[in-house]
Amino acid sequence: MSLRLAALLAAAAVAPATTVATVVCADHRGQGRAFRYLQPNNMDLLLHGAGQSPDAFQAYWDAMPNSTKPMVYMAYTSLNRSQAEVQQFFETLEEQCAKYTDDFYTIPQIGLSMTSGGVGYDGAVASGELDDQIGYLVDALQHTLKRPAYLRIGYEFNGQWNGYSKHTYPKAFARVAKAVRSTKKVATVWDYSADASKERLNWLDWVVDPELMDWAGAKTSRGFSQSVPCAFVLSQACRGKISAFSIPLSTTR
């Protein structure tokens, strides 16, 4: 059983809010330079969660006291799935999250892959070749999943293990983000990895349209994670240069 931890940190909190169960979250899109969604209004609040399997989440849930139960459920899928596979994934995800909603509320953090066998197909996504698959994703997020979600589009985008290109990834991110915005229940996450090789660590090479990025994330889960770029991304979030900040993965393997 592999346990991976996730944390979502609010960078700022102002503006009218909507309530998601017991957590008050604000939709800041279009207000100044903040375009974040599903961000807690409480500045002292840290949303935490776990993965990467139902058993691992259950074990962490059972171990935590009622005052600090995990709220974020980590799950993974790929964009190049059939419509039936997408529906099955979200049906299962909804069932898993619903198990914990008698007294608490669970929001999925979905890692959306655009790679196969270490070869990225972000170029095909950017050019529109997978628009049908994006449609399957949007439909399932809107109708099959009965709750909001954080969507890590092409998570760990700069990691060489994914094989994404800095020239096509931002366009692929934008294509998916624009589509899922129609659901009005999905927060997009731009998820940087501090574990990438040196030549891929410059996050400025991978920037996306800030209006399409609700959250910025920095993943640190290996012993050789680079602290300087990770700290810089966090500092930019705290200064309001980028959207609200998350730590999608933080446990060593």
N, C-alpha and C positions, 0 to 999 in steps of 0.2 A: 504494500500500500504506500503510495507516494503522496505526501501532504505538501501542498504549495500554498503560500499565504498571499493575500491581496489586500491592499489598502487604498482607499480613495480619500484624498485630502482636499478640503475646500481652500481655494486660493483667495476668494472674496465672496461676500454674500450681501447683495442688496437687490431690491426689486420685488414686485408682487410674486407670491408663491402659490404653489399648488401642493396638496398633501398626498403623499404616497404612503398609505397606511399610517404608521405613527411617526414617520419622518417627513418633515416639511422640506420640499425641494423647490427651487426657483428655476423658472425658464428665463435666462438672461439674454437670449438671442436678440440681436438687434439693439442692445442697449450699450452704447459706447463701443469699447473694444472687447467687451465680454460677450461671448457667444456660447456660453456653457448651458448645459441642461442636466437635470437630475443632480443638481448640486445642493447639498444641505444648506439651509439658511443659518444654522447654528455654527458659528465660527469655531466652537470648541469640539465639534463632532468629527470623529474619524470613522468612516464606514469600513469595516474589515470583513474579509471572507476567506474562503479556502477552496481547494481542489486537489487533485485533478480528477477525482472519481467520486461517484456517489458514496462509496464506503469511506473515503478519506474525509469528505465533508461531514458525513454522519458522525464519524469519530471525533472530529474537531468540535462539532455542535454539542455532542454529549459531554465533552470535557470542559466546555466553557459555562460559566454561571449565567443565570437568566439576565443579568444586567449587561452582559457583553456577548450575547449570542452573535454569531456571524450573520451578516445581512447579504453579502455578495457571494453568489454561487458561480464558480468558474466552470466553463464548458467550452468545447472546441468543435469547430466544423470547418468544412472547406466550401469554397464558392462553386466549384465545378461538380456539384452533386445534381442528381436527377430530382425532379419535382417530388417524387415519392420519397426519396431519401431525405429531402429537406423537411417534408411534413413529418416524417417519423422522428427526426431529430428534435423538432420543436415540440411534438407531442410528448416525447419522453422528458424533455427539459421542463416543460410545464408540470408534468406529474411530479418530478423530483422537487421542484421549488414549492409546489403546493403542499408537500408533506409538512412543511414548517410554518404554515400560515395560520394556525389556530390562534396563537398568541403573538406571533412575530410575522415579519414580512421579509421575503427573500427576493432579491433582484439578481438576475443572471448577468454575469460578465462574460460575453461571448467572444472568443478568439476566432476571427474569421481568416482562414488561410487562403492565400492565392499562389500556392506553390505545390509541386508534386515531385517527390524524389529529389528535393534540393534544387529543382529547376522552377524558377518563378514564371507564372503566366500572367503577371501584372501588365505586360504589354498588350496581351489579348484583351484583358479587362478594359484597359484604357482605350482601346480602339473600338470597343462595343461588341466584340465577338461573344461575350458572355452576358449580354443584356437579358436574355431569357432567364439565365440562372439568377441574375440580380432580381428579376421579377419574382421568381420563386421565393427568394429570401424575403423580399418586402411583404409578399402575401402572407407568409408564415409568421413574420414578426407582427403583422397587423392583426391577423385573425386567429392563428393557432396559439401563439403565446398570449396569455391573458394578463400580462404585466409589463412594465417598462423594462428596458435592458440597456446595458452598456455594451457597445459593439467595438471591439478592437480590430479595426480594418487592416488586414495585412500585418498582424502583430509582429513585433521584433523586426520591423521592416528593413533595418540596416544590417541585420545579422547575415553573414555570408552563407549560413546554412539554408536560408530561404531563397537565395539567388535572385532577389529583386534588383531592379535597376533604378538608380536615382533619377534617371531621365523619364521613366514611365510610372514608377510607383505613385508619385503625387497625383498624376492624372487618373490612375486607377482608384486611388483613395477618393478623389473628387467624384468620380462616376458612381461609386457605391454610396457615398455620403449623401449626394443629392437625391438619390432614389429613396433611401431609408428615411430621409427627413419627412416624406409624405405620411409616415405612420404617426408622427407627432408623439411618439413614445420611446424613441431610441436616441441615446446619447452616443455620439461618435468619439472614439478614442484613438489618438495618434500615438502609437506605442513604440518608443525608442528603446534599443537595447544597449546597455553599457558593457555587454560581453562581446561585442563585435570586434573584428580585426581592426587594427589601427587605422588603416586607410578608409574605413567605413564609419568612423566614430564622429565625424563632423556632422552634427545634426542639421546644420544649415544647408547641407547638400540634399536634404530630404524634406524640406519644409512643404507644407500644404497650405491651401487657402485658409486663413484663420477663421473665416466665417463658416467653414464646414467642419471645424474641429471644436468639439465641446470640451474635451479633456485632452491633456498631454500626459503621457505615461513614460516612466523610465523603469525598465526591468533590470534587476540585479539579482541573479540567482546562482552565479558560479563564483568560485574562489578567486578568479582573476578579473572580476568586474572592475571597470575603470571608474573610479570615484569622481574624477574631475568633470568629465562631460555630464555625468548624472547629476552632480551638484549644480552645474551650470543650468541645466534644464529646469531643475527645481527652483533656482534663484530667479529665472526668467518668469516662472509661474507666479512666484510670490510678488514680483514687481508688476504683475499684470501684463507682461509682454506676450504671454501665451495663456491659454485657457486653464481651467482648474486642473489640478495635478493628481495623478494616481501612481501607485507602485503596483503594477499588475502581478509581479512575481518577486518574492524576496527571500525564499528559503533555499539554502544550498542543496545541491543534489547529493 
